[in-house]
Amino acid sequence: MNSSKKIKKKVTASRKPASPPSGIAPEHAQALIARLRRAEGQVRAVARLIEEGHGCDTVAQQLTAARKALDKSFYALVGCAVEHGQVAPDEVSALLAKYA
């Protein structure tokens, strides 16, 4: 019984980080996490559509929405990096090309 309590604590601890990832301002980190959780829900919905046997057009539409949600998260992260001086404005195009 003691080992099951340890496992439960580990799972709970992994869902609730003690502090935001280093290098990302707390207000940006919370917004980014919220965006990623929405995208996660969209990806789960895509998998559910496939499991339920929906057509390719329906699945493609939802997959596009999930991809766009991830893209918006990425662009918000790049904006944060520029805003906080981690990436110079003249280096943004190289950064976008690197991860595009």
C-alpha positions, 0 to 999 in steps of 0.5 A: 500500500505504501508504494501505491501512495508514492506512485500517486504522489509522483503522478500528482507532482508531475501535473503541477510544476513548482515553477514555470520553465526557466526563461519563460516569464510566468504570465507567458508560461501560464498562457502557453500552458493553457494553449497547449492544453487546448491543443492537447484536447484537440489532438485527443478529439482527432484520435477519437474521430478516427476511432469512431470511423469518421471520414477523412474530411472531418478528421483533416479539418480537426487535425488542421485546427490542432496544428494551427493551435500548436502554431499559435503556441509557437508564435506566442513563444517566439514573441515572448522570446523577442519581448524579453530580449532572448532573441534579437528582432533581426534574428526572428526570421532565422529562428522561424526558418530553423523551426518551420 
